[in-house]
Amino acid sequence: MTARDELVRWVESLRATTSLVRADGWQFATLDPAKSRRAAVLILFGTRGDPPPGTPSRPAPDDVDLLFVMRASTLAHHPGQVAFPGGTIDAEDTDEGAAALREAREETGVDSDGIEILGTLPEVGLPISNFLVTPVLAWWTEQSPVHAVDTAESELVFRCPVSTLLDPSRRRTAVVRRNGFVSRTPAFLTPDAVIWGFTAMLLDAIFDGLGWTRPWDRSQEIPAPL
């Protein structure tokens, strides 16, 4: 079974699911849907290239990568953090998938005609900015060049192999201590940046749901790179 097949099967299994992330300070229940803004992010998987002839087939997660953006350090919310492409759902967007594709195109220059929407995941709350975020799962059918289109919004656009994200030696727990409050989220150490916070929580839930997670030591903590 290919990685795309696994993604399709998993997203179809979530149709009756209302919660994606584990119960903690980011839970959907902490937000009032009537007062919150709605957003969508594009979780774009793409193949890392065909192996040479005669190469043994690799497990599905080893064949794919994910697209990320690093938010500009001058932004008011989540400055310098790694995120999936995405943003606010506008009135002219036909649905969450259309919003995620539009935002990804505006942020990374990706050709959205080469992207297949596989489905949407349950909404996740982002209380610090009062957003209800719909993750949109997608497959990169015809890959195109990407770059930071507006450096005032994104400092970097990069792709990271899923095998790197799943490597137990690259996994940590990021800790925020502020005004007596302590928050912990998963973290991923990549060559380009540390992924933590909301994006890391989504990644953690997705990998767990797909059954791709490899056992890792959650007791290894690092300060969140604020």
PASEBA-1860 file (N, C-alpha, C; in nm, 3 decimals):
! residues 226
1> MTARDELV> 0.085/-0.120/0.000/0.000/0.000/0.000/0.088/0.125/0.000 ~ 0.059/0.218/-0.087/0.136/0.341/-0.096/0.098/0.438/0.016 ~ 0.182/0.539/0.033/0.151/0.641/0.134/0.019/0.710/0.102 ~ -0.005/0.738/-0.026/-0.132/0.801/-0.062/-0.249/0.713/-0.025 ~ -0.239/0.583/-0.051/-0.347/0.490/-0.015/-0.374/0.493/0.135 ~ -0.267/0.497/0.214/-0.283/0.499/0.359/-0.350/0.628/0.404 ~ -0.313/0.740/0.342/-0.374/0.868/0.377/-0.523/0.869/0.344 ~ -0.557/0.817/0.226/-0.698/0.813/0.185/-0.779/0.726/0.280
9> RWVESLRA> -0.727/0.610/0.312/-0.798/0.518/0.402/-0.818/0.582/0.539 ~ -0.713/0.651/0.588/-0.724/0.711/0.721/-0.823/0.826/0.725 ~ -0.817/0.915/0.626/-0.908/1.030/0.630/-1.053/0.984/0.616 ~ -1.077/0.877/0.541/-1.213/0.824/0.529/-1.260/0.766/0.662 ~ -1.168/0.713/0.742/-1.206/0.654/0.871/-1.243/0.760/0.974 ~ -1.213/0.887/0.945/-1.237/0.994/1.042/-1.370/1.065/1.023 ~ -1.453/1.017/0.934/-1.576/1.089/0.903/-1.665/1.110/1.024 ~ -1.663/1.016/1.116/-1.749/1.028/1.235/-1.671/1.079/1.355
17> TTSLVRAD> -1.547/1.123/1.335/-1.463/1.168/1.444/-1.476/1.319/1.462 ~ -1.488/1.364/1.585/-1.502/1.508/1.611/-1.379/1.570/1.674 ~ -1.281/1.488/1.715/-1.163/1.541/1.780/-1.039/1.476/1.721 ~ -0.936/1.557/1.697/-0.813/1.505/1.639/-0.700/1.500/1.740 ~ -0.680/1.609/1.815/-0.569/1.615/1.909/-0.613/1.566/2.046 ~ -0.515/1.524/2.127/-0.544/1.479/2.262/-0.587/1.597/2.350 ~ -0.660/1.565/2.455/-0.711/1.669/2.546/-0.595/1.743/2.613 ~ -0.593/1.873/2.595/-0.495/1.959/2.661/-0.539/2.103/2.641
25> GWQFATLD> -0.448/2.197/2.663/-0.485/2.338/2.657/-0.526/2.389/2.520 ~ -0.506/2.307/2.415/-0.539/2.352/2.280/-0.675/2.299/2.235 ~ -0.747/2.231/2.323/-0.866/2.161/2.279/-0.970/2.253/2.214 ~ -1.039/2.197/2.119/-1.148/2.265/2.049/-1.250/2.320/2.149 ~ -1.273/2.248/2.258/-1.378/2.286/2.353/-1.348/2.418/2.424 ~ -1.224/2.466/2.419/-1.190/2.591/2.487/-1.235/2.714/2.408 ~ -1.282/2.695/2.287/-1.322/2.806/2.202/-1.472/2.804/2.178 ~ -1.530/2.922/2.164/-1.671/2.935/2.130/-1.681/2.948/1.978
33> PAKSRRAA> -1.737/2.847/1.910/-1.745/2.853/1.763/-1.815/2.977/1.711 ~ -1.908/3.032/1.789/-1.983/3.149/1.744/-1.897/3.275/1.744 ~ -1.789/3.276/1.823/-1.706/3.394/1.834/-1.568/3.377/1.771 ~ -1.537/3.258/1.728/-1.404/3.230/1.675/-1.398/3.250/1.524 ~ -1.277/3.278/1.476/-1.254/3.288/1.332/-1.219/3.150/1.277 ~ -1.249/3.128/1.150/-1.223/2.999/1.089/-1.105/3.010/0.993 ~ -1.023/2.907/0.994/-0.904/2.903/0.909/-0.886/2.761/0.858 ~ -0.798/2.748/0.760/-0.766/2.617/0.704/-0.617/2.611/0.675
41> VLILFGTR> -0.558/2.494/0.697/-0.416/2.473/0.665/-0.404/2.355/0.571 ~ -0.303/2.361/0.484/-0.281/2.256/0.385/-0.170/2.164/0.433 ~ -0.203/2.038/0.456/-0.105/1.937/0.495/-0.073/1.858/0.370 ~ 0.034/1.901/0.303/0.064/1.854/0.168/0.176/1.750/0.170 ~ 0.139/1.627/0.139/0.235/1.519/0.125/0.277/1.507/-0.022 ~ 0.405/1.481/-0.044/0.454/1.460/-0.181/0.561/1.353/-0.182 ~ 0.575/1.285/-0.294/0.678/1.182/-0.304/0.815/1.247/-0.312 ~ 0.916/1.174/-0.267/1.052/1.225/-0.264/1.131/1.181/-0.387
49> GDPPPGTP> 1.063/1.131/-0.488/1.130/1.086/-0.610/1.131/0.935/-0.618 ~ 1.133/0.884/-0.740/1.132/0.740/-0.761/1.269/0.681/-0.732 ~ 1.275/0.568/-0.660/1.405/0.505/-0.633/1.462/0.446/-0.761 ~ 1.595/0.431/-0.769/1.655/0.371/-0.888/1.602/0.230/-0.912 ~ 1.604/0.183/-1.038/1.557/0.048/-1.069/1.631/-0.055/-0.983 ~ 1.556/-0.152/-0.932/1.618/-0.257/-0.852/1.627/-0.226/-0.705 ~ 1.592/-0.100/-0.666/1.596/-0.063/-0.525/1.478/-0.128/-0.453 ~ 1.502/-0.194/-0.339/1.390/-0.254/-0.265/1.287/-0.147/-0.227
57> SRPAPDDV> 1.162/-0.187/-0.230/1.057/-0.092/-0.194/1.072/-0.051/-0.049 ~ 1.042/0.075/-0.020/1.057/0.129/0.115/0.921/0.138/0.182 ~ 0.916/0.136/0.315/0.789/0.159/0.383/0.731/0.294/0.340 ~ 0.601/0.303/0.337/0.534/0.422/0.285/0.585/0.553/0.343 ~ 0.602/0.566/0.475/0.646/0.696/0.527/0.782/0.740/0.476 ~ 0.867/0.646/0.435/1.001/0.681/0.388/1.000/0.738/0.247 ~ 0.888/0.729/0.180/0.880/0.774/0.041/0.832/0.919/0.026 ~ 0.789/0.983/0.134/0.718/1.110/0.121/0.778/1.219/0.210
65> DLLFVMRA> 0.742/1.343/0.177/0.779/1.456/0.261/0.659/1.548/0.278 ~ 0.677/1.652/0.357/0.571/1.748/0.387/0.621/1.890/0.362 ~ 0.529/1.978/0.324/0.561/2.117/0.295/0.532/2.205/0.417 ~ 0.630/2.290/0.453/0.615/2.380/0.568/0.655/2.521/0.529 ~ 0.606/2.617/0.609/0.653/2.755/0.600/0.700/2.797/0.738 ~ 0.800/2.886/0.742/0.841/2.947/0.869/0.788/3.090/0.870 ~ 0.705/3.120/0.967/0.643/3.251/0.974/0.746/3.359/1.005 ~ 0.723/3.477/0.951/0.816/3.588/0.971/0.825/3.623/1.119
73> STLAHHPG> 0.943/3.661/1.163/0.966/3.692/1.304/0.900/3.824/1.346 ~ 0.851/3.901/1.248/0.789/4.030/1.279/0.638/4.020/1.297 ~ 0.580/3.902/1.276/0.435/3.888/1.287/0.389/3.895/1.432 ~ 0.264/3.938/1.450/0.211/3.953/1.585/0.181/3.818/1.650 ~ 0.133/3.722/1.572/0.097/3.592/1.626/0.194/3.485/1.575 ~ 0.246/3.404/1.667/0.333/3.290/1.634/0.453/3.331/1.547 ~ 0.524/3.439/1.582/0.638/3.482/1.500/0.749/3.377/1.500 ~ 0.806/3.354/1.383/0.920/3.265/1.368/0.887/3.118/1.381
81> QVAFPGGT> 0.761/3.083/1.399/0.725/2.943/1.417/0.702/2.875/1.281 ~ 0.725/2.745/1.279/0.699/2.666/1.159/0.550/2.630/1.156 ~ 0.492/2.639/1.037/0.349/2.611/1.022/0.324/2.543/0.889 ~ 0.206/2.487/0.876/0.159/2.444/0.745/0.109/2.567/0.671 ~ 0.120/2.570/0.538/0.061/2.683/0.465/-0.088/2.693/0.496 ~ -0.137/2.814/0.511/-0.280/2.829/0.540/-0.311/2.964/0.599 ~ -0.438/2.984/0.628/-0.481/3.111/0.685/-0.631/3.120/0.693 ~ -0.680/3.241/0.709/-0.822/3.265/0.729/-0.904/3.223/0.607
89> IDAEDTDE> -1.020/3.164/0.633/-1.115/3.130/0.526/-1.192/3.256/0.488 ~ -1.179/3.298/0.363/-1.246/3.419/0.316/-1.385/3.387/0.263 ~ -1.465/3.491/0.252/-1.603/3.473/0.207/-1.611/3.415/0.066 ~ -1.511/3.448/-0.018/-1.515/3.399/-0.156/-1.464/3.255/-0.171 ~ -1.407/3.198/-0.065/-1.362/3.060/-0.072/-1.481/2.965/-0.069 ~ -1.484/2.871/-0.161/-1.599/2.780/-0.170/-1.605/2.682/-0.054 ~ -1.490/2.644/0.000/-1.485/2.554/0.114/-1.346/2.559/0.176 ~ -1.323/2.475/0.277/-1.195/2.476/0.347/-1.079/2.439/0.254
97> GAAALREA> -1.104/2.343/0.164/-1.000/2.303/0.071/-0.958/2.416/-0.021 ~ -1.056/2.491/-0.070/-1.025/2.605/-0.158/-0.945/2.711/-0.083 ~ -0.981/2.734/0.043/-0.909/2.832/0.124/-0.764/2.788/0.146 ~ -0.745/2.662/0.178/-0.610/2.611/0.203/-0.524/2.619/0.077 ~ -0.581/2.585/-0.038/-0.508/2.593/-0.164/-0.472/2.737/-0.198 ~ -0.566/2.828/-0.178/-0.540/2.970/-0.208/-0.427/3.023/-0.120 ~ -0.436/2.995/0.009/-0.333/3.043/0.101/-0.197/2.982/0.068 ~ -0.194/2.853/0.035/-0.067/2.788/0.001/-0.006/2.849/-0.124
105> REETGVDS> -0.090/2.879/-0.220/-0.042/2.943/-0.344/0.015/3.081/-0.315 ~ -0.055/3.158/-0.230/-0.010/3.293/-0.198/0.118/3.293/-0.116 ~ 0.137/3.191/-0.031/0.253/3.187/0.058/0.375/3.121/-0.004 ~ 0.353/3.017/-0.086/0.466/2.936/-0.135/0.481/2.935/-0.286 ~ 0.384/2.989/-0.359/0.391/2.986/-0.505/0.360/2.851/-0.565 ~ 0.314/2.756/-0.485/0.284/2.622/-0.537/0.172/2.629/-0.640 ~ 0.181/2.545/-0.742/0.077/2.536/-0.843/-0.035/2.447/-0.788 ~ -0.144/2.508/-0.749/-0.252/2.432/-0.684/-0.322/2.336/-0.780
113> DGIEILGT> -0.304/2.354/-0.911/-0.364/2.260/-1.006/-0.300/2.122/-0.995 ~ -0.180/2.116/-0.937/-0.112/1.988/-0.921/-0.133/1.925/-0.784 ~ -0.236/1.970/-0.712/-0.261/1.919/-0.577/-0.399/1.854/-0.572 ~ -0.404/1.735/-0.516/-0.528/1.661/-0.498/-0.570/1.668/-0.351 ~ -0.690/1.720/-0.326/-0.743/1.722/-0.190/-0.796/1.582/-0.156 ~ -0.743/1.526/-0.048/-0.785/1.392/-0.006/-0.900/1.397/0.093 ~ -0.913/1.507/0.165/-1.020/1.520/0.263/-0.981/1.616/0.373 ~ -1.075/1.644/0.461/-1.049/1.734/0.574/-1.050/1.656/0.705
121> LPEVGLPI> -0.974/1.706/0.801/-0.968/1.646/0.934/-1.054/1.729/1.029 ~ -1.088/1.677/1.145/-1.171/1.753/1.240/-1.106/1.886/1.277 ~ -1.190/1.988/1.300/-1.141/2.119/1.339/-1.062/2.111/1.469 ~ -0.961/2.195/1.479/-0.878/2.202/1.599/-0.873/2.348/1.643 ~ -0.889/2.372/1.772/-0.887/2.508/1.823/-0.747/2.561/1.844 ~ -0.730/2.688/1.816/-0.604/2.758/1.842/-0.637/2.881/1.927 ~ -0.653/2.862/2.058/-0.706/2.968/2.144/-0.626/3.097/2.144 ~ -0.492/3.088/2.133/-0.410/3.207/2.147/-0.444/3.312/2.042
129> SNFLVTPV> -0.492/3.268/1.924/-0.532/3.362/1.819/-0.681/3.349/1.785 ~ -0.755/3.271/1.865/-0.900/3.257/1.851/-0.942/3.203/1.714 ~ -0.870/3.101/1.667/-0.904/3.038/1.540/-0.955/2.896/1.561 ~ -1.051/2.856/1.478/-1.086/2.716/1.461/-1.028/2.674/1.327 ~ -0.934/2.582/1.331/-0.856/2.548/1.212/-0.898/2.413/1.158 ~ -0.927/2.410/1.027/-0.956/2.284/0.958/-0.831/2.238/0.884 ~ -0.770/2.126/0.925/-0.656/2.072/0.849/-0.707/2.003/0.722 ~ -0.648/2.039/0.610/-0.686/1.983/0.480/-0.574/1.890/0.433
137> LAWWTEQS> -0.604/1.762/0.423/-0.505/1.663/0.383/-0.499/1.658/0.231 ~ -0.377/1.664/0.175/-0.364/1.672/0.030/-0.243/1.593/-0.019 ~ -0.248/1.561/-0.150/-0.140/1.486/-0.215/-0.089/1.566/-0.335 ~ 0.043/1.576/-0.347/0.107/1.655/-0.452/0.121/1.568/-0.577 ~ 0.024/1.577/-0.667/0.023/1.491/-0.785/0.122/1.536/-0.891 ~ 0.137/1.667/-0.910/0.234/1.723/-1.005/0.311/1.833/-0.931 ~ 0.430/1.801/-0.888/0.505/1.892/-0.803/0.557/2.013/-0.881 ~ 0.565/2.125/-0.811/0.609/2.252/-0.869/0.705/2.320/-0.773
145> PVHAVDTA> 0.785/2.415/-0.823/0.879/2.486/-0.733/0.803/2.567/-0.628 ~ 0.865/2.581/-0.511/0.806/2.661/-0.403/0.912/2.754/-0.347 ~ 0.867/2.866/-0.292/0.957/2.964/-0.231/0.874/3.057/-0.144 ~ 0.939/3.135/-0.061/0.869/3.234/0.022/0.826/3.351/-0.066 ~ 0.698/3.359/-0.096/0.648/3.462/-0.187/0.655/3.600/-0.124 ~ 0.613/3.613/0.001/0.613/3.741/0.072/0.692/3.724/0.200 ~ 0.813/3.776/0.204/0.899/3.756/0.320/0.847/3.830/0.444 ~ 0.752/3.920/0.426/0.690/3.984/0.542/0.596/3.887/0.614
153> ESELVFRC> 0.555/3.782/0.544/0.467/3.681/0.601/0.543/3.553/0.635 ~ 0.631/3.508/0.544/0.703/3.382/0.562/0.851/3.402/0.532 ~ 0.935/3.362/0.623/1.080/3.377/0.604/1.140/3.262/0.525 ~ 1.073/3.147/0.527/1.130/3.028/0.466/1.018/2.932/0.427 ~ 1.035/2.866/0.314/0.948/2.756/0.272/1.037/2.635/0.252 ~ 1.001/2.522/0.313/1.087/2.405/0.300/1.005/2.277/0.304 ~ 1.066/2.170/0.252/1.008/2.037/0.256/1.092/1.951/0.350 ~ 1.025/1.869/0.429/1.096/1.784/0.523/1.051/1.639/0.505
161> PVSTLLDP> 1.145/1.547/0.489/1.106/1.405/0.476/1.031/1.357/0.599 ~ 0.927/1.280/0.578/0.853/1.224/0.690/0.943/1.132/0.773 ~ 1.037/1.064/0.708/1.128/0.977/0.782/1.210/1.055/0.884 ~ 1.243/1.181/0.853/1.314/1.266/0.949/1.224/1.300/1.067 ~ 1.099/1.332/1.038/1.004/1.368/1.143/0.973/1.250/1.234 ~ 0.980/1.128/1.180/0.949/1.009/1.259/1.068/0.954/1.335 ~ 1.186/1.004/1.308/1.308/0.955/1.372/1.301/0.983/1.523 ~ 1.299/0.879/1.606/1.287/0.901/1.751/1.396/0.991/1.809
169> SRRRTAVV> 1.515/0.990/1.748/1.624/1.073/1.800/1.600/1.221/1.773 ~ 1.506/1.254/1.687/1.475/1.393/1.654/1.347/1.442/1.722 ~ 1.291/1.362/1.809/1.168/1.400/1.875/1.194/1.446/2.018 ~ 1.124/1.551/2.058/1.137/1.608/2.191/0.998/1.656/2.238 ~ 0.995/1.698/2.365/0.880/1.769/2.419/0.923/1.913/2.443 ~ 0.853/2.007/2.379/0.884/2.149/2.396/0.803/2.205/2.513 ~ 0.869/2.284/2.598/0.806/2.334/2.720/0.806/2.487/2.719 ~ 0.689/2.543/2.746/0.675/2.688/2.763/0.642/2.715/2.910
177> RRNGFVSR> 0.722/2.797/2.974/0.695/2.839/3.112/0.680/2.990/3.112 ~ 0.561/3.035/3.149/0.534/3.179/3.143/0.432/3.217/3.248 ~ 0.469/3.310/3.337/0.377/3.361/3.439/0.314/3.249/3.521 ~ 0.395/3.149/3.555/0.346/3.039/3.636/0.273/2.931/3.560 ~ 0.251/2.953/3.430/0.181/2.855/3.347/0.282/2.771/3.271 ~ 0.261/2.641/3.268/0.350/2.551/3.196/0.270/2.477/3.089 ~ 0.320/2.480/2.965/0.257/2.411/2.854/0.359/2.323/2.785 ~ 0.317/2.205/2.746/0.406/2.112/2.675/0.342/2.067/2.545
185> TPAFLTPD> 0.422/2.063/2.439/0.376/2.009/2.312/0.485/1.920/2.254 ~ 0.450/1.831/2.162/0.555/1.758/2.091/0.644/1.856/2.014 ~ 0.764/1.812/1.982/0.855/1.892/1.901/0.933/1.799/1.809 ~ 0.970/1.851/1.692/1.045/1.777/1.592/1.168/1.859/1.555 ~ 1.285/1.798/1.566/1.409/1.866/1.531/1.441/1.836/1.385 ~ 1.432/1.936/1.298/1.461/1.918/1.155/1.585/1.997/1.118 ~ 1.646/1.969/1.004/1.764/2.047/0.963/1.734/2.196/0.943 ~ 1.608/2.230/0.917/1.573/2.370/0.889/1.524/2.446/1.012
193> AVIWGFTA> 1.457/2.376/1.104/1.396/2.446/1.218/1.342/2.344/1.316 ~ 1.308/2.394/1.436/1.236/2.312/1.534/1.087/2.334/1.511 ~ 1.015/2.225/1.490/0.870/2.232/1.475/0.808/2.199/1.610 ~ 0.728/2.291/1.663/0.666/2.268/1.793/0.530/2.335/1.794 ~ 0.463/2.335/1.909/0.336/2.404/1.922/0.224/2.340/1.841 ~ 0.138/2.424/1.787/0.018/2.377/1.717/0.051/2.283/1.602 ~ 0.149/2.320/1.520/0.184/2.238/1.404/0.236/2.102/1.448 ~ 0.319/2.100/1.551/0.372/1.973/1.601/0.262/1.886/1.659
201> MLLDAIFD> 0.164/1.947/1.722/0.053/1.869/1.776/-0.027/1.803/1.664 ~ -0.047/1.877/1.555/-0.115/1.818/1.440/-0.034/1.702/1.383 ~ 0.096/1.725/1.365/0.182/1.619/1.312/0.175/1.494/1.400 ~ 0.187/1.515/1.531/0.185/1.404/1.625/0.055/1.324/1.613 ~ -0.057/1.395/1.605/-0.187/1.328/1.594/-0.201/1.255/1.461 ~ -0.152/1.316/1.354/-0.161/1.254/1.222/-0.077/1.126/1.216 ~ 0.046/1.135/1.263/0.132/1.017/1.260/0.077/0.906/1.349 ~ 0.023/0.941/1.464/-0.039/0.840/1.551/-0.158/0.776/1.480
209> GLGWTRPW> -0.242/0.860/1.418/-0.361/0.809/1.350/-0.327/0.715/1.236 ~ -0.220/0.747/1.164/-0.178/0.665/1.051/-0.105/0.538/1.095 ~ -0.066/0.535/1.222/0.011/0.421/1.270/0.157/0.427/1.229 ~ 0.206/0.548/1.197/0.345/0.565/1.152/0.440/0.597/1.266 ~ 0.388/0.640/1.380/0.475/0.684/1.489/0.566/0.572/1.537 ~ 0.692/0.606/1.557/0.788/0.515/1.618/0.806/0.556/1.764 ~ 0.817/0.460/1.856/0.828/0.496/1.998/0.941/0.597/2.022 ~ 0.909/0.700/2.102/1.010/0.802/2.133/0.994/0.845/2.278
217> DRSQEIPA> 1.095/0.907/2.330/1.103/0.941/2.472/1.045/1.080/2.496 ~ 0.923/1.086/2.544/0.857/1.215/2.570/0.918/1.289/2.689 ~ 0.999/1.219/2.768/1.060/1.284/2.884/1.178/1.375/2.845 ~ 1.225/1.365/2.721/1.334/1.453/2.675/1.275/1.589/2.640 ~ 1.298/1.688/2.726/1.236/1.818/2.710/1.337/1.923/2.663 ~ 1.286/2.019/2.587/1.364/2.135/2.545/1.279/2.260/2.568 ~ 1.341/2.375/2.593/1.262/2.499/2.599/1.204/2.530/2.461 ~ 1.080/2.569/2.456/1.019/2.606/2.328/1.097/2.724/2.269
225> PL> 1.132/2.719/2.140/1.211/2.828/2.078/1.123/2.948/2.047 ~ 1.088/3.022/2.150/1.000/3.139/2.134/1.073/3.253/2.065
END
